[in-house]
Amino acid sequence: MHFVHVVQMYHPVTSGSVKFFVELGQRLVHSGHRVTILTTTAAELEAFWLSAKNEYPAGTEEHLGTTIIRFPIRRFSPHPLIYPIVRRLLVELGRLRCPVGMLRLVSAFTPQAPQITDWIVDHSADIDVIHVTNVTLDGLIHPVIDAAERGGIPVIATPFIHLGEANDASLVRYYQMPQQLDILRRSRAVFAMTARERDFITSHGVPHTRVHVVGAGVTPTEVTGGNGDAFRLRQNLSGPMVLQIGAMARDKGTLTTIDAMRILWQQGSDAVLVLIGAPLEHFVTAFAALPPDARARIVMLPHATELDKRDALAAADLLVLPSRTDSFGIVFLEAWCNHLAVIGAEAGGIPDVIEHGVDGLLVPFDDPRRLAEAIESLLADPERAHRYATAGATKVAQRYTWDAIGAAMVPVCVAAGTTDA
């Protein structure tokens, strides 16, 4: 069978969603199938609405047995305010229960990649299944699904919905617009990262039988074996090290982590903070406004290599990710593989990954004081931190390897292409 994955950003971009599709693609190839990745030239998320951001050249390449084809992005406007204005307009129109057709017309003013749809139309006779993802960029997905339906091609969706906090709809409203939910209802199968995401999807009219909780995984040998001493030497670090991996942004909790560390530094802590990930524009501005003494105790590695990341995991005493925009959080698995205790936020899919008080700690999103208390409690009690890390490592071995996740996904993908709707 020929599977076509439409993924807005792809390798060598490093993110949990990209890793998900890299691993799924490999396992489909190993099962004897063909996999084509249709993606854009975006090398970072902000490239979808800011033309000055990093992009890869358009073209075709091979990666781990799959074919990657990159297409240029079409932006309605390069002005940084246009995209968030259109997005907010879509939210408000959705609240007014405007028809899906009208919302789709408005979403046409969000980033698109029309050449992806053209490619699908030209090759429809040679495609068995199309797999779409990231419903927040729905303007790009709808033309793809239309083309799939005209060609009689079944669709799988992996939405990576950001549920946010339980009692705060300010984030999830950007993932539950009628035209976004329409993508899931038109899909033959939907992959959810957690039971929470599954319950959200089924509560919006997608049949329970179509939604499959698969989660995410890790290959332990790929994320372990780092040289912590070498990392500390390169970065001139001493004392406890707190690590956060992920895009540097408010919704990822990066600013909250910095505020928490500043509380601890004011209390006399000698811990240092290491941040690995791509900084968004608002974070760069906020970081520049920090006092010099705070910036001096933070190591930022926006272009860290995989070796840097493994070494950092080996060097750290603790991993934190107090994010509300993670549908799962693969970095927790990576930390557990390196015998690190973890702290996450009570938001998104994270509470389905971390069991509070068993294999890590959960704190409210955007609560620096609670996060500071959690960090200090684990740094001050290495035995407790080790107990959490050991429980997490056991969970990974039992449930969250890519081999196990792949074994659950591949049959669903194949069934989508062989089962009548």
C-alpha positions in Angstrom: 0.0 0.0 0.0 1.0 3.6 -0.6 0.6 5.9 2.4 0.8 9.7 2.0 1.4 11.7 5.1 0.6 15.4 4.9 2.7 16.9 7.7 3.1 20.7 7.9 6.8 20.4 9.1 9.1 17.4 8.9 12.6 16.2 9.4 15.1 17.7 10.2 12.7 19.7 12.3 12.8 18.2 15.8 9.4 18.0 17.6 7.2 15.4 19.1 4.8 15.5 16.2 7.6 15.2 13.7 9.1 12.2 15.6 5.7 10.5 15.6 5.4 10.6 11.8 9.1 9.6 11.3 8.6 6.5 13.5 5.2 5.6 11.9 6.7 6.0 8.5 9.6 3.7 9.3 7.4 1.0 10.6 5.1 1.1 7.6 8.2 0.8 5.3 9.5 -2.1 7.4 6.0 -3.7 6.9 6.5 -3.6 3.1 4.5 -0.4 2.4 5.5 2.8 0.5 5.4 6.1 2.4 5.5 9.6 0.9 5.7 12.7 3.1 4.2 15.8 1.7 5.3 18.8 3.8 6.2 22.5 3.5 9.4 24.4 3.5 8.9 25.6 7.1 11.8 24.9 9.4 10.1 26.5 12.4 6.4 27.1 13.3 6.5 30.9 12.9 7.5 30.4 9.2 3.9 29.8 8.4 3.0 33.4 9.0 6.4 35.2 9.0 8.3 35.2 5.8 11.6 36.1 7.5 11.7 32.8 9.4 13.9 29.8 8.5 12.8 27.6 5.6 14.2 24.6 3.7 14.5 24.5 -0.1 11.5 23.0 -2.0 12.3 19.7 -3.5 12.4 15.9 -3.0 14.7 13.8 -0.8 14.8 10.4 0.8 14.9 9.7 4.6 14.9 6.3 6.2 13.1 4.6 3.4 10.4 7.3 2.9 10.2 10.0 0.2 9.9 13.6 1.4 8.6 16.3 -0.9 8.6 19.9 0.3 6.3 22.6 -1.1 6.4 26.3 -0.6 4.0 28.1 1.8 1.4 30.5 0.6 0.9 33.3 3.1 -2.0 35.7 2.9 0.1 38.4 4.4 3.6 38.5 5.9 2.4 41.0 8.5 2.8 39.3 12.0 -0.7 40.4 13.2 -2.8 39.1 10.2 -2.6 35.5 11.1 -3.6 35.8 14.8 -6.4 38.2 13.8 -7.8 35.7 11.3 -7.5 32.9 13.8 -9.4 34.9 16.4 -12.0 35.8 13.9 -12.5 32.1 13.1 -12.9 31.4 16.8 -15.6 34.1 17.2 -17.4 33.0 14.0 -17.4 29.4 15.3 -18.9 30.5 18.6 -21.7 32.1 16.6 -22.3 28.7 14.9 -21.5 29.9 11.4 -21.7 27.2 8.8 -18.6 25.1 8.2 -18.5 26.3 4.6 -18.3 30.0 5.7 -15.5 29.1 8.2 -13.6 27.3 5.5 -13.8 30.4 3.3 -12.2 32.5 6.1 -9.6 29.9 6.8 -8.4 30.2 3.2 -6.7 33.4 4.4 -4.5 31.3 6.8 -1.3 29.7 5.6 -1.7 27.1 2.8 0.4 24.9 0.5 -1.8 24.5 -2.6 0.9 22.5 -4.5 0.4 19.7 -1.9 -3.2 19.4 -3.1 -2.2 19.5 -6.7 0.3 16.7 -6.2 -2.5 14.6 -4.5 -4.8 15.2 -7.5 -2.1 14.2 -10.0 -1.2 11.0 -8.1 -4.6 10.0 -6.6 -4.7 6.7 -8.5 -1.5 5.7 -6.8 -2.5 6.6 -3.2 -4.2 4.1 -0.8 -4.4 6.2 2.4 -3.8 9.9 3.2 -2.8 10.8 6.8 -3.3 14.5 7.9 -2.2 16.1 11.1 -2.3 19.3 13.2 -5.8 20.7 12.9 -4.8 24.1 14.0 -3.5 24.7 10.4 -6.9 23.6 9.0 -6.7 25.9 6.0 -4.0 23.6 4.6 -5.8 20.4 5.4 -9.3 21.0 4.0 -8.2 21.1 0.4 -6.3 17.9 0.9 -9.4 16.1 2.3 -11.5 17.4 -0.5 -9.0 16.0 -3.0 -8.9 12.7 -1.1 -12.7 12.4 -1.2 -12.9 13.2 -4.9 -10.3 10.4 -5.5 -12.0 7.9 -3.2 -9.0 7.9 -0.9 -9.6 7.2 2.9 -8.2 9.7 5.4 -6.6 9.2 8.8 -6.2 12.2 11.1 -3.8 12.7 14.0 -4.9 16.1 15.3 -2.5 16.7 18.3 -5.2 18.7 20.1 -3.9 21.1 22.8 -6.5 20.8 25.5 -5.0 23.3 27.8 -6.2 23.5 31.4 -9.3 21.7 32.5 -11.3 24.8 33.4 -9.9 27.3 30.9 -11.0 27.2 27.3 -8.7 30.0 26.1 -6.4 27.5 24.4 -8.6 24.6 23.3 -11.0 27.0 21.5 -8.4 27.2 18.8 -8.7 23.4 18.3 -12.5 23.0 18.5 -13.7 25.3 15.7 -16.4 23.6 13.6 -14.3 23.5 10.5 -11.5 21.7 12.5 -13.9 19.2 14.0 -15.2 18.6 10.5 -11.7 17.2 9.6 -12.0 14.6 12.3 -15.6 13.6 11.4 -14.6 13.1 7.8 -11.7 10.8 8.7 -11.9 7.0 8.7 -9.7 6.8 11.7 -8.3 9.2 14.3 -5.2 8.7 16.4 -5.4 10.3 19.9 -2.4 10.7 22.1 -4.2 10.2 25.4 -7.6 9.1 26.8 -8.3 12.8 27.6 -7.9 13.7 23.9 -10.0 10.7 22.9 -12.8 11.8 25.2 -12.7 15.3 23.8 -12.8 14.1 20.2 -15.7 11.7 20.8 -17.6 14.4 22.8 -17.7 16.4 19.5 -19.4 13.8 17.4 -16.6 11.5 16.2 -17.7 7.8 16.7 -15.8 6.1 19.5 -14.9 3.2 17.2 -12.9 5.5 14.9 -10.7 7.0 17.7 -7.6 5.0 18.7 -5.5 6.0 21.7 -1.9 5.2 20.7 0.2 7.7 22.6 3.8 8.4 21.7 7.0 6.5 22.4 10.8 6.5 22.6 13.7 4.3 21.5 15.8 4.2 24.7 19.1 3.7 22.9 18.6 6.8 20.9 18.2 9.1 23.9 20.6 7.6 26.4 24.4 7.2 26.6 25.2 10.9 26.8 28.2 12.3 28.5 27.0 14.5 31.3 30.5 15.5 32.5 31.4 16.6 29.0 28.2 18.7 28.8 28.9 20.4 32.1 32.5 21.1 31.1 31.4 22.6 27.8 28.9 24.8 29.5 31.1 25.5 32.5 28.3 24.3 34.9 28.5 23.3 38.5 25.8 22.6 41.0 22.3 21.1 40.4 21.0 21.4 36.8 17.4 21.8 35.9 16.6 21.0 32.2 13.7 22.0 30.0 13.4 20.8 26.4 10.9 22.2 24.0 10.0 25.4 22.1 10.8 28.4 24.3 7.4 30.0 24.7 5.0 31.1 27.3 2.5 28.3 26.6 5.3 25.8 26.9 5.9 27.1 30.4 9.4 28.4 29.7 8.8 31.8 31.2 7.1 30.2 34.2 10.2 28.0 34.7 12.5 31.0 34.6 10.3 32.8 37.2 10.4 29.7 39.4 14.2 29.5 39.1 14.4 33.2 40.0 12.4 32.5 43.2 14.9 29.7 44.1 17.9 31.9 43.3 16.5 34.6 45.6 16.4 31.9 48.3 20.0 31.0 47.8 19.8 28.0 45.4 22.9 27.3 43.3 21.0 25.4 40.6 21.3 26.4 37.0 18.7 26.3 34.2 19.4 24.8 30.8 16.9 25.5 28.0 16.9 23.5 24.7 14.6 24.3 21.9 13.6 27.0 19.4 12.8 30.4 20.9 9.7 32.1 19.7 9.8 35.9 19.1 7.9 36.8 22.3 10.3 34.7 24.4 13.3 36.4 22.9 11.9 39.7 23.9 11.1 38.5 27.4 14.5 37.0 27.9 16.3 40.2 26.8 14.3 42.0 29.5 15.6 39.8 32.3 18.2 41.2 34.8 21.8 40.3 33.8 22.2 38.2 36.9 19.3 36.0 35.9 20.4 35.6 32.3 23.8 34.6 33.5 22.4 31.6 35.3 20.5 30.3 32.2 22.1 28.4 29.4 20.1 28.6 26.1 20.8 26.1 23.4 18.4 26.9 20.5 20.3 24.9 18.0 21.3 21.9 20.1 22.3 18.8 18.3 21.0 15.3 19.2 24.4 14.8 20.9 24.0 18.0 22.9 20.5 16.8 23.9 21.7 13.4 25.1 24.6 14.9 27.0 22.2 17.4 28.6 19.9 14.6 29.7 22.9 12.8 31.2 24.0 15.9 33.0 20.7 17.1 34.4 19.3 16.5 37.9 15.7 17.1 36.9 13.5 17.7 33.8 10.6 20.2 33.8 8.0 20.9 31.2 5.2 23.0 32.8 3.4 23.3 29.4 -0.2 23.6 28.4 0.4 22.9 24.7 1.6 19.3 24.8 -0.8 16.6 23.7 1.6 14.0 25.2 5.2 15.1 26.1 7.8 12.7 24.7 10.5 14.5 26.6 9.2 13.0 29.8 9.9 9.5 28.4 13.4 10.6 27.3 14.0 11.9 30.8 12.8 8.7 32.5 15.1 6.7 30.2 18.0 8.8 31.7 16.8 8.2 35.3 15.6 11.7 35.7 12.6 12.8 37.8 10.1 15.0 35.9 7.7 17.8 36.6 4.8 18.7 34.3 1.8 20.9 34.2 -1.8 19.9 35.0 -2.7 20.6 31.4 -3.1 19.0 28.0 -2.3 15.4 27.8 0.5 15.5 30.5 -1.7 14.3 33.4 -2.3 11.1 31.4 1.5 10.6 31.1 2.7 11.6 34.5 1.1 10.0 37.6 1.5 12.6 40.3 3.4 11.3 43.3 4.3 8.1 41.6 6.6 8.8 38.6 6.7 12.6 38.8 5.0 15.8 39.9 2.2 17.9 38.4 1.8 21.6 39.1 -0.8 24.1 37.9 0.1 25.8 34.6 1.7 29.3 35.0 2.2 29.0 38.7 5.9 29.9 39.3 5.7 29.5 43.1 4.2 26.0 43.0 6.8 25.0 40.3 9.6 26.4 42.5 8.4 24.4 45.4 8.2 21.2 43.3 11.7 21.7 41.9 13.2 22.4 45.3 11.4 19.4 46.8 13.0 17.0 44.3 16.5 18.6 44.4 16.5 18.4 48.2 15.3 14.7 48.2 17.4 12.7 45.7 16.0 9.4 47.0 12.5 10.5 46.2 13.5 11.8 42.8 15.2 8.5 42.0 12.1 6.6 43.0 10.0 8.6 40.6 12.6 8.2 37.8 12.7 4.4 38.3 8.9 4.2 38.2 8.9 6.3 35.0 11.5 4.1 33.4 9.4 1.0 34.1 6.4 2.7 32.5 8.4 3.4 29.4 9.6 -0.2 29.1 6.1 -1.5 29.5 4.0 0.9 27.4 5.9 3.6 25.6 8.5 2.3 23.2 8.1 3.1 19.6 8.0 -0.6 18.8 4.9 -0.9 21.0 3.3 2.2 19.6 4.0 1.2 16.0 2.6 -2.2 16.6 -0.7 -0.5 17.6 -0.7 2.0 14.7 0.3 0.0 11.6 -2.8 -2.3 11.7 -5.1 0.7 12.0 -3.4 2.4 9.0 -3.7 -0.8 6.9 -7.3 -1.3 7.9 -8.2 2.2 6.9 -7.1 1.5 3.4 -8.8 -1.9 3.1 -12.1 -1.5 5.0 -15.1 0.0 3.3 -16.3 3.3 4.9 
